[in-house]
Every structure is written in structure tokens, then in C-alpha cells.
Amino acid sequence: MERELPLLSELIKYHKENNLILSMPGNKCGKAFLRDEIGKDFAENMGFLDITEVDPLDNLQHPEGIIKKSQELLAKAYKVKSAYFMVNGSSGGNLISIFSAFNEGDEVLVERNCHKSVYNALIMKKLKVTYIEPVIDEEKDIFLPPSKEKIYNALEKSKNPKGIILTNPNYFGITYDLEEILKDLKTKGLKIIIDGAHGAHFGFSKRLPKNIWHLGDYVILSAHKTIPSLTQGGYLLVNDKSENLRFYMNALMTTSPSYLIMASLDYGRYYLEKYGEEDYDRLIDLGEEYKEKINKINGINILSSEMLKEDYDVDKSRYIVLLDKGYCGHKLLEYLRDKKIQCEMSFSRGVVLILSPINKREDFKLILKSLEELDLNTIKSIDEAEFYSISPKKMLEPFEVFNSETKEVTFEESIGKISKEALIPYPPGIPLICPGEIITKEAIKIIKEYVDNKRDVLGIENEKIKIIIEK
Ligand SMILES: Cc1ncc(COP(=O)(O)O)c(C=O)c1O
């Protein structure tokens, strides 16, 4: 069967391994739909509910019936002016928002370490970019969302910015207190786009980070990452009036949207409203109880807000498992995988686990036991990567790079040249070098390390890098 059906066979094999899923999706391989009767009905009948736009099922491209009603309930739940279902995740939501908010040639402030879909939109809409530098916690080897200082530095450097695109929370689930900053930027006339891909559940319990979505003109949430919704399902929350929004939504999404995804998005919103507070409070109680136990293990700590600078907060429905210096997060991910625990991602010094209200005490016991049994000597780092302290120089706008003449060169030959591609080590999936930036010696050291350890670096093929031929 494996030869005839390689993908399906492997998927079924993975399912049968019965791993503890602490990665996406938020529906935890279907289990999170089993919260109540209607959710069970949905999960059990999924195959039979794959229907298309027949009467009376409305049309996502022109909603007038049940989809319109569901989207209105969504807007009410998130306290925004209007809200829409996305069937190709936050990637689609980012494209739609950026296309709707800006005109070709506009200047925008963008975090250097934003998601690839944001870069794609910057190129396609031909926007000029002023980068907001990331904040790096060098002691822990993690990215933090940009601080007030970094945001205002970028604002000062820019000439005539029309808007700002921020990621909040970041990939680790860390937030920065943006409320006052966003209000101020709004008074300066900037359009605000918040990529909140990892925060669809925020605000539904007082113990989760606050929902600040009313402060964005466009907010993009990957429902599928943290709540009971199917993969690809996302929410686009809008407080802006854009004439072109409907055009871009229809142009950038399929005309045959999956009713399974849309129905799961309806369920995700209903779940948060009905059970969010109770379920997340219970999860956080358990999470905090086991955090204390895990923190007693030598060499291992679960990150909490108190360990970060002021104004930063950590989503308590995630575990950022931090190892002492000298130990390797990627090896920890492999170790936990052998223990049947699926992490969301690894970084140089640890792993990220996306917890869920479906997690029971047994699940936390398994995490604790596995970490207690870990022999730290087996996960020593070979080499400490300077991953996060790189700040290359921008020579060209991303869109200018797009049509430039290029050639492929070796890693060594690329040093000092302008990169055509975004060079993105995975995980965490954040560009090390952006299109149009100079490739530095330090960046090449990191890329080589990833390649030597058989980890992915997007933007590289056969150990060659595309550079711009300068005239
Ligand atoms: C910050 C951020 N934005 C956007 C995306 C894209 O989300 P999606 O997978 O829903 O398209 C991701 C995906 O990991 C992300 O981490």
C-alpha cells in the first residue's frame, strides 16, 4: 500500500501511533470537536458534510444567508466591525489585508521577522518597507515582539509611512503590551494590521492575554492553530472601510471553499463563547501546576512572563520549554517524539508545546515523566548558533528584487552579495535574510549549520543561493 498511496498510508500510520499532539492543529486531530453533541456530530459525519454551494448553503464569495449570519456572530464574539471566514489560513488573511489596506508604492513599517505571507504581499503589492528590528532575548535565544522603542525607531527612520504590520503574539506565544502604541499610531493616521495568527483564543479567559483586536484595522487569526477548527481555517477581523476588501477576498480565495472548514470555523467561535472561559481556566490551572513540577528538574524551565522584560506576557496555554545553555532544543524535539509527544517546533534552546483544553492530567504526567527521564547529556549542543543576533543591510525593496537578474552561487561566494530570496531556516520559519538584503558571514555560518544538521532552509537549492547580478 505504501508504494501505491504514499501520503495516505503514512498519514494513517502516524494517526495509529497515537501521539500526544502538542502541535497544531487546535482541533487536536479531531478530538477537540468532541466537547459536546453538535461537535461530535460534526466530527463523526465529516465525510458526509463535504458539500458545495447548493441551496440553502449560501456562498462565501457573496454571503447572504447562513454564512453571513455566522460571520456576524463572529464579529460580535471578537467585538469588531466585521469578520470573515478564511479558507486558506492566515497566509490568505495576510495577503487580503495588505492588498486591501495599501496602494502600490506605499511605505509600510514591517517587522523583519514577520511571516512569509507578509513578504509575499509586500512583493506583489510593490510596497516600500521600513523594517522594525526584532527584540532578541540573547540569554534565552528567543525572539520577542518588537518593543515600543523599536517600533518608534522604525517610525522615525521612515519617510511617509501609510501603515504598520505587526505580529502579536509571536510564534512562541509571547505578546507585547501594544494598546497605547496602537492608539497613538492610529492618531498619526497609520493603518494597523495585526497578524494575530497564534492568538485566536485570546481574551476568552481572563488568564489568557487580552484581546486587542478592536485596535487593528485588519486582524488575522489562524483559528486552526489553537481552537477547534480544521486546518486552513482562519478569521479575518476588520474595523476599516475598504472598498476593495471583497474583491481581494474573492480573488485570493477559492470559489469552492470547503464547507467542512467553514463549519469548523463556526464551531470554533461557538466553542470559545460557550466553553472558552471554563475550559481555558481549567487548562491553565493544570498547566501552572505542572509548570512548577517541571521547573524543579535540573536544566529545564518553562518560560513565564516573570522571566521576561516588563510589558511582555506569555500565553499560558503554551509551554516554552527552555533548556540551560549548552543543550539543544532540536534534539529535545526528537527525544519527545520518541516518547510519543509531538512538539509544535524546536529552536536552538528549547521547544514550544501548544497545549489545549482537551489535555488531561495524564497528558501533563507524560510530559513531566518524559522530561524527568531525559538524560541531558544526550541532547548536548554541538555548536552554539548566533541565530538571533543578525541584522543585515537592506539594499533593494523586496519587489525590486523580484524581477532582477540573478545567478546561483555557493554559500561562500554569496557573502557580501544581495539575496534574491528570503533565506528562512525552518523552524522557526522566520527570514534570516530578506530579499534585497546583503548576505553576511554570520548568516552563512547559521545556514551551514542548519544544512549540516539536515534541517530545512527555504530559499536554498542544492546548497546554492540566488544572488542579484549588480550592474
Ligand atoms: C505569525 C504567523 N503568521 C501567519 C502564519 C500563516 O498561517 P497559516 O498557516 O494559517 O496560513 C503563520 C504560520 O505559522 C505564523 O506563524
PDBQT file of the ligand as one rigid body, heavy atoms in Angstrom, charges set to zero:
ROOT
HETATM    1  C1  LIG A 501       2.905  34.595  12.691  1.00  0.00    +0.000 C 
HETATM    2  C2  LIG A 501       2.285  33.784  11.597  1.00  0.00    +0.000 A 
HETATM    3  N1  LIG A 501       1.502  34.400  10.687  1.00  0.00    +0.000 NA
HETATM    4  C3  LIG A 501       0.913  33.716   9.693  1.00  0.00    +0.000 A 
HETATM    5  C4  LIG A 501       1.088  32.368   9.559  1.00  0.00    +0.000 A 
HETATM    6  C5  LIG A 501       0.400  31.630   8.447  1.00  0.00    +0.000 C 
HETATM    7  O1  LIG A 501      -0.682  30.969   8.974  1.00  0.00    +0.000 OA
HETATM    8  P1  LIG A 501      -1.477  29.826   8.204  1.00  0.00    +0.000 P 
HETATM    9  O2  LIG A 501      -0.700  28.577   8.429  1.00  0.00    +0.000 OA
HETATM   10  O3  LIG A 501      -2.801  29.820   8.908  1.00  0.00    +0.000 OA
HETATM   11  O4  LIG A 501      -1.587  30.196   6.794  1.00  0.00    +0.000 OA
HETATM   12  C6  LIG A 501       1.894  31.661  10.480  1.00  0.00    +0.000 A 
HETATM   13  C7  LIG A 501       2.112  30.227  10.341  1.00  0.00    +0.000 C 
HETATM   14  O5  LIG A 501       2.812  29.572  11.054  1.00  0.00    +0.000 OA
HETATM   15  C8  LIG A 501       2.517  32.397  11.521  1.00  0.00    +0.000 A 
HETATM   16  O6  LIG A 501       3.300  31.784  12.418  1.00  0.00    +0.000 OA
ENDROOT
TORSDOF 0
